[in-house]
Amino acid sequence: MRLKYTLLACCLITFSACDKEDDVPTEILEGMLVWTGDYRADGCGFILTTENEIYKPINESAVDDIYKANSQTEVKVKVKVINYNKSVQPCRSAEPYNEIKILEIQPK
């Protein structure tokens, strides 16, 4: 009986210690990080454009303010992301964007 409770406790500790994002594969994307403007001024924050796709970061706070300007800016970047492969339509954009979470970002 004691062994049964010990095994149960071990299983609970093992499964509760896992973070869902640890198991999610990451991707390296290269493209243009575009600051479209502040949401309060009808902008859409940051978007990342590549040759084939437009991405919307869900964690824009991970992007340093050096990538922002008073007007729309574009910077070539290399970004490590979690790609959720989920289509979202943020702001007033007419087209859907692919949702990502930025893990690392560096100018190219």
Buried (B, 14 or more C-beta within 10 A) or exposed (E): EEEEEEEEEEEEEEEEEEEEEEEEEEEEBEBBBBBBBEEEEEBBBBBBBEEEEBBBBBEBEBBEEEBBEEEEBBBEBBBBBBBBEEEBEBBEBEEEBBBBBBBEBEEE
